[in-house]
Amino acid sequence: QVQLVESGGGLVKPGGSLRVSCAASGFTFSDYYMSWIRQAPGKGLEYISYISSSGSTIYYADSVKGRFTISRDNAKNSLYLQMNSLRAEDTAVYYCARDQLPRGGDVWGQGTTVTVSS
Amino acid sequence: QSALTQPASVSGSPGQSITISCTGTSSDVGGYEYVSWYQQHPGKAPKLMIYDVTNRPSGVSNRFSGSKSGNTASLTISGLQAEDEADYYCSSYTSTSPYVFGTGTKVTVL
């Protein structure tokens, strides 16, 4: 079945870096846009980035632009989010989603938790 | 891009119908037929319930329906069941961001 599994979350100090990953299965990964959405503790959903099927088109929300980098490896059916210069306000559950632009995400992973704290 | 406005909470008794509103602008909800609704149970990932304003993905109960009028979209849950108790978020394609989510609504089954 169609499945997305995130990994790589953890505890990191302010100013530090972390890379989270998303492994896709059950569909032709290279045919789809992919996105990252995050949810801070007790808060709503925030759309932060997408990447086109080929990787040629990328979008970042202003809140992460210049600090986060989205990438993908279609040969490995994997999506990545490199997070640098992390701040306390980046603490959240990070979800990857298959993106049916302009319809939004139709399949979501279970999420991986990133905590930024000293 | 400001979040779409949803009521913080909506409640109903089993078997009743409830409606959740999602208000945006002509740059998002009012400008496109790309409104989605997500259900999120505590500690779980969001699940797509409605896409393109009115369409249900395969496997989603027909008790869930969507509509839109002007800058406001709505999700109606009919025949409310205990398992419907969750948080619900709307989302819309926008002219800028490319998506914006709603503020979220907690549905309580009394």
Interface residues (C-beta under 8 A of the other chain):
Chain A: G44 L45 E46 Y47 Y50 Y59 A61 Y95 Q100 L101 P102 R103 G104 G105 D106 V107 W108 G109 Q110 G111
Chain B: A3 Y32 Y34 S36 Y38 K44 A45 P46 K47 L48 Y51 D52 P57 Y89 S91 Y93 S97 P98 Y99 V100 F101 G102 T103 G104
